Amino acid sequence: MANLETTYMGLKLRNPLIAGSCGLTDSITNIKTIADNGIGAIVIKSMFEEQIHIETEKYIKNGQGNVNTSTKTADNLIDKRIYDYDEAYSYIYDYAKNNTLEKYLSLISEAKKSVDVPIIASINCVSNYDWQSFAKRIQDAGADALELNIYILPSDFRRSGDENENVYFEIINEVKKFIKIPFAVKIGYYFSSLAQTVQKLSETGTKGLVLFNRPYNTDIDIEKISLSAGNIYSSDFEYNHTLRWISILSGKTSCDLSASTGVHSYETVIKMLLAGATTVQMASVFYKHGFIVVGDFLARMNDWMNRHHFNSISDFRGKLSKNNLENPAAIERVQFMKLYSGIE
């Protein structure tokens, strides 16, 4: 029996498979089921910055929202519309925000009591909001680690690339002042110099980098002549971009690398590990095939390792990374030429 154990962000995992942040990791029932199927760790569904603002504003305007409205003091303030005064408005805003966050913190606490695999909290950031205080509360709730999912679409014509990228470092620098648990940073690939930026991010104190987050895509309905949502779930052919960058960055960073997006088979998991990933995150595959795929992946990984005489993950992790190549682009260019010109 092959040894599938690994270490990620200093946490001991029974295997490198991680349930990525998604709607399915938002309930204790699902968290238990995923753990029972053998997953190595679970990233709880992200708390979105926009979600906090929306719920808070909804509560202030209507006295409604996905928050606990049992506190009479706050209800009375709303009924009397006292929040027209700045001080009262600030009180109501903080109250509503805290109630929104409390639900998330309770999920973390319950998850820790329910399963014996590492629980990783996740916050989805688009600005340097006051995440530092929330990160501390996540730690106090019992999370084993934190994943900062930072996504800034560089679509503002008034902002430079440096301004956008500085937000990542501002968030990290603030959060790390307040927590002792390890944290990872999940990023996209909208950087002018991705390799250099990843290397710099890895030197901030983060214990892991997750490549890459997958934003919701936009589509157009030509009959309704309106915007519509693109594919919500990843497809099995989307892993190549992540695979390339895991391979390029393996051995070049000061932290662990976790591969994400397009992981729909055990073969893709093995490819990511061969490229140098420490762990591999999955989400869309659960929507399509259920949590049972975890056990299937693990069994097939074990068979593959036995066939190739690998006793542990460390025996083959990074074997196909580009860490020792002077110019990774050169080998990629050669492969391109072989494919399109028929060179043997």
C-alpha positions, 0 to 999 in steps of 0.5 A: 500500500503506497503512502499518500500522506503529505504536508501542506502549510505545515499541516499533516494531510492523509493525502494531497486531495483537498476539497476546494471552496465551493457551495458544497462545503457550506454545510456540516452534512456535506463536510462530514460526507466529504471527510468520510470519503477520504479527502485530505483537507476541506476549504470551507466556502468563501466568505465574500467581501461583497456578501458582507456588504450586501447583507449589511445594507439589506439589514439596514434598509429593510431590517431583513437579511441573512442575519440574526435579528433577535437583538431588540436594541438593534431592531428598535434603532431600525424601527425608529430610523435612528440610523439617520445619525452617523453614530447610530448608523455605524452601530447598526452597520457593525451589528449587521456585519458581525451577525453575518460573520458569526454564521460563518464562524459557527460553521468553522467551529461545528466543522472542527467538532465534526471531522478529523481532517484540517479545516481551512477557512476562506475569505474572498477579497477584492480590496483591503477591507478590515480582513485583519480583525475577521482573520483573527476571529477565524483563528479563534473559531478553530480553523486550522488555516486560512485561504485568502482568495484575492481576485482583482479584475484589472478592468479599471482604466484609471488604475495601473498594474502596480496599484492592483498588485499592491492590494494583494500585498496590503491584504497579506501584510495586514492579515499576518499581523493578527493570526498565527495559523498558516495562511495561503493566498489563492490568486488568478493569473492577471499579472504583468509578470506572473512568475515574479509576482508569485515569487514575491508573494511567496516571500510575504510569509504565506505558507501556500499559493493556490493556482488559480482561482476561477472567476465566473465567466460572462456570456451573451444570450443572443435571443434575449440580447442580454448578458448571461452567466458563462459556464459555472463549473470547470471542464476537464480540459482547463487544467493545462494552464495551471499545470504549466505554471505549477511546473514553471514555479515549482522549486522557485517559491518559498512556500507550498503550491496547491493546484486548482481548476480543471481537476476531474480525474486521478490522472490530472491529480498525478500530473499536478503532483509530477509538475510539483504541486504539494496538494490538488484542489477539486470542486466542480467534479463533486457537482458532476459526480459526487463525493464518491470520486475521492475514494476512486481517485485515491484507489487509482492513485495507489495503483499507479504508484504501485505500478511505477514503484513509488512508495510515497508522494515525495518519490515523484513530486516535481519529477517533471517540473521545470526547476532545472531548466534555464529557459522553460519557454524553450522546451515549450516552444520545441513541443509546439513545433513538434505538434504543428510541424510533424517533427519526429 
